[in-house]
């Protein structure tokens, strides 16, 4: 066990009431998880304020309270620590409590609207295949030197992150790659972590239900780069207009990648098909199993990061040529009748554009392209009509369906999506609420050579309806529909 003052040594403490040399048995920001001798952090969240649960935390055994505002009644048996920001203090305290694990790893964070999972996952695979012990923290899964740990959020909370990083250190990992969501930056969930590098992919319409404005969403991403140390590298995508914004105030070494402009890591797509691409990176050619310009951009980010981490060029190019897509990212499913199926996580207007533009660049246009898409409930509603507009203008047929409706009515979500479809495209659109039936209908409509894109859920193996997660896997459903045909 550690003492209060040791755990909080890197926190900005404004006031201390009581004994700050007492030992701490555990850390918690959920009063229900407090135990005897524990330290409770009263964090102000988006739904609840931890300050309202200080008494409950003490009742459950907490003997140290870290808060921004003292409660009206103080308990003489409790130590109270006042800080400016409890969430940030929790991050630094969690890091200290678990032995500062991020400083013992070569930790790289990936942020941006699209591409985070692909880049983090493929960096993990690249370095693992090269013989290094690595860790991964991603939307799909967390992995500690080959052992999978379930993942529930794009970026975990302060305690979860440091506990996982500590397990990586104990397992002998040298590198760790993690997705860094805008929510986690804004909520100081990554406070106290030491990064060796940061990667920015792009910024498009998403999460405005939380951030309210694109500017606030952008600034949350930028905050990650602003806080990188001078010993780190900051790698950004010059093909996104916000790419240079990320570098404005960072102390880290600035590096860039691009398909369109001169950059430290410059790429050109030479050939493209459904089986992969031939690329030229900094004058050297390679073939990759990944498909599409958006994946060419992802590969440049991987190449730039791996180079910055010291991987040899020959090892790196060979490694990239062996990589395959992350789960639910442009995954191919072929039917015996000759129909091409693609399952992708695309759930924003820009992601749908990228995937459909890739398909349209490769296809002959003598076949029919059928897109099945929906939008998640209780999330940014403004993007719904934009998603439908992006899909209908790039597809021959569009089937609007349910995604994860959560606590909204699926038909209302579909109606909001259809509002983005102009009259000229009405005859191309079907609305089928049941997602399984929508996928089956797409398979029934398709003929030899046709292409079906099932977008929105990708790697997810559930459908969230009224707070209950029912098993549902787009790839399974498409395969079943092909067999039934």
HELIX and SHEET records of a PDB file:
HELIX    1   1 UNK A    4  UNK A    7  1                                   4    
HELIX    2   2 UNK A   31  UNK A   33  5                                   3    
HELIX    3   3 UNK A   50  UNK A   53  5                                   4    
HELIX    4   4 UNK A   54  UNK A   59  1                                   6    
HELIX    5   5 UNK A   86  UNK A   97  1                                  12    
HELIX    6   6 UNK A  101  UNK A  104  5                                   4    
HELIX    7   7 UNK A  116  UNK A  129  1                                  14    
HELIX    8   8 UNK A  158  UNK A  170  1                                  13    
HELIX    9   9 UNK A  182  UNK A  186  1                                   5    
HELIX   10  10 UNK A  208  UNK A  211  1                                   4    
HELIX   11  11 UNK A  214  UNK A  226  1                                  13    
HELIX   12  12 UNK A  245  UNK A  247  5                                   3    
HELIX   13  13 UNK A  293  UNK A  308  1                                  16    
HELIX   14  14 UNK A  313  UNK A  322  1                                  10    
HELIX   15  15 UNK A  349  UNK A  362  1                                  14    
HELIX   16  16 UNK A  383  UNK A  392  1                                  10    
HELIX   17  17 UNK A  410  UNK A  418  1                                   9    
HELIX   18  18 UNK A  423  UNK A  428  5                                   6    
HELIX   19  19 UNK A  435  UNK A  445  1                                  11    
HELIX   20  20 UNK A  474  UNK A  484  1                                  11    
SHEET    1   A 2 UNK A   2  UNK A   3  0                                        
SHEET    2   A 2 UNK A  23  UNK A  24 -1                                        
SHEET    1   B 5 UNK A  13  UNK A  17  0                                        
SHEET    2   B 5 UNK A  79  UNK A  83 -1                                        
SHEET    3   B 5 UNK A  64  UNK A  67  1                                        
SHEET    4   B 5 UNK A  39  UNK A  41  1                                        
SHEET    5   B 5 UNK A  27  UNK A  28  1                                        
SHEET    1   C11 UNK A 147  UNK A 149  0                                        
SHEET    2   C11 UNK A 142  UNK A 144 -1                                        
SHEET    3   C11 UNK A 134  UNK A 137 -1                                        
SHEET    4   C11 UNK A 175  UNK A 179  1                                        
SHEET    5   C11 UNK A 106  UNK A 111  1                                        
SHEET    6   C11 UNK A 197  UNK A 200  1                                        
SHEET    7   C11 UNK A 233  UNK A 237  1                                        
SHEET    8   C11 UNK A 253  UNK A 258  1                                        
SHEET    9   C11 UNK A 265  UNK A 273  1                                        
SHEET   10   C11 UNK A 276  UNK A 281 -1                                        
SHEET   11   C11 UNK A 284  UNK A 288 -1                                        
SHEET    1   D 6 UNK A 331  UNK A 334  0                                        
SHEET    2   D 6 UNK A 340  UNK A 344 -1                                        
SHEET    3   D 6 UNK A 451  UNK A 455  1                                        
SHEET    4   D 6 UNK A 369  UNK A 373  1                                        
SHEET    5   D 6 UNK A 397  UNK A 400  1                                        
SHEET    6   D 6 UNK A 429  UNK A 431  1                                        
SHEET    1   E 2 UNK A 462  UNK A 465  0                                        
SHEET    2   E 2 UNK A 468  UNK A 471 -1                                        
END                                                                             
